[in-house]
Amino acid sequence: MRQLIEYVHELLFLARETKENRDDIEKLQTRLEDLTQKVQALTFEFERFRDEERHEREKLVLRLENALLKFERQLPPAKDTKKLK
């Protein structure tokens, strides 16, 4: 009889522990889903930031090219190098 009580007690303990484990797993799954969403949001923001930076660099290159063209138009014509020799 005592052994039967111990088995029932152990069974109840295991059932409670199993329920706690399931609850913990459910909480971990929720946290993992939340973390996954945050990582996806960060990935999206990083991609957007990278695209913005690329566009800014492209605009800067165009501004520099434009400034160089304007500067070149202001220079006097180049002297003939054959005459200098």
Secondary structure, 3 states (H helix, E strand, C coil): CHHHHHHHHHHHHHHHHHHHHHHHHHHHHHHHHHHHHHHHHHHHHHHHHHHHHHHHHHHHHHHHHHHHHHHHHHCCCCCCHHHHC
